[in-house]
Every structure is written in structure tokens, then in C-alpha cells.
Amino acid sequence: MPPPPGFVDICGVWLPRCKRGNDNSSPHLFPRSFVATPAALSALRAAALAVADGRPLLVEGPAGCGKTALIAALAYACGASPVLTLHAGGDAADARALLGCYVAAPPPTASSDASGSSPAPAFSWSPGPLSLAVARGRWLVLEGAEAAPADAAAAIGPLLDGGPLQLPSRGQTLRPSPGFRLIAAATTRSAPAGPRAAAAATSRAAPATATRSAAALLDRGGWSRVVLRPPSREDAAAVLSARLPQGSAAAAALAAIGLECLSVARLAEGLPAVSGSSDDNDGGDGDGDGDSSPSAHASALLASVGLSPGGAARSGRQPSLRDACRWASRVATRAPAAAAWMLGSSSASASASARPSSSSSPSCSLPTALRELAAAEAADVFAGAAPDPDARCALAGALAAACGLPAAWGSARVAHGSPALAVAADAVSVGRARLPVAPGRSAAALRASRAAGASRAAGGGPSFAPTAAARRSLEALAAALSAGGAGGGDGSGSGPSSPAPPAPPEPVLLVGETGAGKTSAVQWLAAQAGATLDVVNLSQSSDAADLVGGFRPSSAADAARGLLGSLAELMRKTWPRGGHDAFLEAAAKALSRKQWGRVAAACKVALAKVRKEGRSVFFFPLPGLSLLFSCFSLACTRKGREGYDDKIRKLNRKAMLRTSRGLC
């Protein structure tokens, strides 16, 4: 029986289709990035029942179990995507960020009274994502709810009790509009495997304050809970196979290799391996009978290189299906020759579905080049975070053995490999990675960028030495920047009919001692690729405003430095023959002595001369310079800015008119 108009059938549950958002005109109920395994459909039905009940939804489960993919599929089916998503962990998601705050209004462009005086500064209310979702009837997803601060839990509390949203800063209450849904995703940690790993996990336990903050939100009543378990081996294989080219005879073999590498990485961290059922993956050491053979084979691979579960190769991460999806996306993206072989081969179909064991391996049906590519990507994805160099090499050897290669090949590649380095007109190639030149870069600009990256800004000499260790770091960096990550979030893959859309490049974290060459490698690679590199120096005093922006007190010195630099550039372009060095030197001397009146007078004289001579300034944004001058005058004393506001307003109008004429 089809659902009535305005409703959608999600696994037997009728939900109203959102009136706002996308119309979901696609013939598919779920997005292409969602793999409809039996466990995923069962969890989706439970989530649909919670949404139909009208209560807030809390999705819990370990990392990589499919929480984000489940929420995205539910929102897509209901026509609610795109949804408002907020990462609730950290101080950036406190009650002020959720509800909203008062911010300074933008500066007025014209006076509001007849006298021409500037209106008084004002503040306006900027609603937060929670207030917007409640007022407009949108879906709000809180990622990382297990780390939400206590004040955020207090702000969400009235909604969990079925009441309105309280806005203490404004003295108002907001009733949820029709269509509003509050969904939270919380990550739980997997049970460690073995007593040694359990002791290490106990020593790394979260502080009591963080536990209490998370309990303040997660332990409140009013949630409809949906608990997800780690995917079984069959479900994980289906997700990985969907990441690989469709119709490939080797897709199943590569998926089995990816699961074997994931099991090795999880055992190295002291976590249970990927077993035959989700119950086996949820805890225990996975060394029992039946479906425990993958765990036994992964343990044997670790033992062959001298590693033990939860030993020296432990990095503190939780390798999950998300990492295996990144590995599969990398393998499918690179090696076009291997991809052509995969699409055309049919002789390997019988052996491609073989289970990994101590006697047979799915990699036997794959060519050597493809196995080497799989082992190289596995070393970066699964072993790159190991802090100990010797343990990293040993783990890379175990991963190479899982791909059907000698363990010595993987260890030697990580420890002593020297990838080939080639710089071409359209790309930079480092080993297996090929990073294309930034789009829109002309040949002259690319040559200038590469020449600047080949020498230091001061002192001369090469700024980057392509040693073997530096080339290995460059290859790992370029491989991450040129690969499409695991789009779709936790444990999602592409659908059975077409591959998932490409995801943005993977984020990279470079860890090393001071002077190890982290910054130099990034700067050299950006220069050779013609990419714009923005460097932000972070410290313990840095906060989110240093990255995303924010309000801070302005001083006259800050405004004057930018103003004087723009003035010097304008004068050099307006009068190329020079003759203004003494003028600029006097202005710089006034700036160093904090004589703001003289700096402002110098800018007024220069702008007046440009206006008097009637020179065309379409090559330089004169209105922008006038805006800097206006900001500088506002930062000065009250006596100084009273006489400047009206003049700057008139000057801006004339400058804009002259600029438009010059452009025409």
C-alpha cells in the first residue's frame, strides 16, 4: 500500500515529507552514498519510528558504525536535507553558540538624519543554529554529543522535556515550528581486547569533568535512543565493494583485503577485529570459534612481524570502517591500468570471493601492481599514525602480508623507500601520488611560484632538500591531498548502480619534532602545485576565532599600518616617476611616533591630490583605501574623528563614481 500524498514510506514507517528543503525528485529513496544492508535498514526503521513519535533522536554507537550515514539517509528520504549540522564537542559549541548572541551591526553607509551626523553604533541579535532550527522548522544534527559542554546541555534541556526553547539573553521563548527535529550522534568506545589493552584504556580514561558534562546531556530523559553496533564482516564487505568500480571481478577480493588490513590495525590498537557478526565486533578479543578465523589470521600476521595486540604500534586511535572506506577510495582512484584490468577481468571471479585464511588469500587473484598499491595505501591509512618508527615499519610489514606481499617489502618501503619526484607543467608527481596544478594558474604565475619555492626569501640557498625521508613525507602528503576521502561519513559507500560522488581531499596532520621539515614540505609542495598557502600559527592561547574569525578590539595603530601601506601602493601606481619618498618617510615617522593626526593629514593630502589631478585610479580600489581611512579615523580620538566622518563619506561617493568611470 503506497503512502498518502505528502508522506514517504521508510522501511514500513510513514513519515511526513518536509515542505522546506529539497524536493527529492530523484527516483532513489536514499542517497547514492548509502548502502542498504539489512542491519542499516533495521536501524533506519528504528530511527524512523523515533522521528514519527516526535521526540528528539539520539543515535549511539562506536566510531565508523554508520551514525552519520544513517542520519543523512533519513533526512534525504524525508526531504529535509541539507540539515543544520553542529559539532557539539569543545567550547565552540556552548550555549551562546547554540542560542545566539548580540553582535556589532555593520557600519552604516549613509547618515540617518538630516544633519548628516553618523548614527550611534548599534548591536543586533544573531541567532544560533538551534534558534534558527526551532524558529524555521529545520532539522538540527549535533555531532559529537558525548563531548557537549554542560551549559549546552542546559540550553537543550527544555526541548527534551517537550517545552519551548528559552532565550535568556532576550527574555524570550521559542515554540518549535512544525518540521523541527533535534538529532544527536554520540560515539562510544569499543571494548579493548586483552588485559594489556584494557589497562592502557583505563589509563587514558577521560577526565571526570568531561564525563559529567556528557552525562548531563546524554542521560537526560526525553531521547529516543537508537544504538548501532559495529557492522558485521558481510555488511562491511558490501560497503567496501560499493566504493570500488562496479562490475569489477576483483572488487570482492579488494574488499576482503581491506577488511583484513582493518582487522590488523584494530588488533594493533588492542581492539577486536572485524568478525562475522556485529555482536562479535562489539567486545571481546574475538579469539573464539567459528567466525573468529579472521581475528586469528590477523593475530598471526602481527606475530609474524614481532607485534602483539595493543603493543608498541598503538597510537590511541580507533581504526574503523571509515578508514577502510578511505583506503578503498584511494585504491579505486589511482592506478588506471589496474582499474582497467579490474573491469575487464573475469577469470578471477571465482577466487575473488575467497575468505582470507592462513592457507588462501584473496590477493592471489590480483596482479602485483595492484597489491603493491593496496599495501602502500594501507601503510598510510592504517599505520601512518603509529608514534614509534620501528613499530610503524613492522605494522606496515603486517599490512603488506595481508595484501599478499612479503612483510619485508612493506617494512623496507616505509623505512628506506625513495619515491620518484617529477615536476611537470600540469602536475607534481611524488611516487604513486599525482597532485595537479591549481586551476586558474597561468604558466607565468606557476613559474614564479616555483621559483619562489626553490629558494629562501632571505639568505639564498635551497629551502627544501629532497632527501629520501623528505620524499616519503611528500608522497604521503600528496597522496592525501590528491585523494577523494570517504564521503558519506561513517561507514557509507556508493550505491549499487553508480559510484558515490567524489569527496574533498583528506585532512592531514603532520606530527614531528621542531625542525623536522613539516612546514618546509608543505610550502614546497604548495609552491610546485601553484596553490595559495595560508599559514596560521597556533599556540595554547589560540581559540576558534583565530581560524573562523570574530570580533576583537581595534586600535589606531592596527588601522594606521594598513592605511599607510595602501597609501604607499596607491602613490607608486599613480605617480610611477617617484618624487614622493620624502612624503612617505614623513608619514612613516609619524606612524612610529603614534602621531595619528599627522598620519590622517598625510592621507587627506594624498587623496586630495589624486582628486585634484583627476587621475584614473581604476587599477587600485580607492573606495577600499577610503574605507581604511574611515576605520582609522574612528579608531582615533573623538576630536579627530568628528571632522573626518563627513569628509570621508563625500570622498567615498566621489571615488566610487570616478572608479566606475575608469572601469567603463
Beta strands, then each sheet from edge to edge (+ up, - down):
strand 1: 7-10
strand 2: 13-16
strand 3: 57-62
strand 4: 84-87
strand 5: 100-104
strand 6: 123-127
strand 7: 139-143
strand 8: 165-167
strand 9: 172-174
strand 10: 181-188
strand 11: 224-227
strand 12: 421-423
strand 13: 427-430
strand 14: 433-436
sheet 1: 1+ 2-
sheet 2: 4+ 7+ 10+ 3+ 11+
sheet 3: 5+ 6-
sheet 4: 8+ 9-
sheet 5: 12+ 13- 14+
end
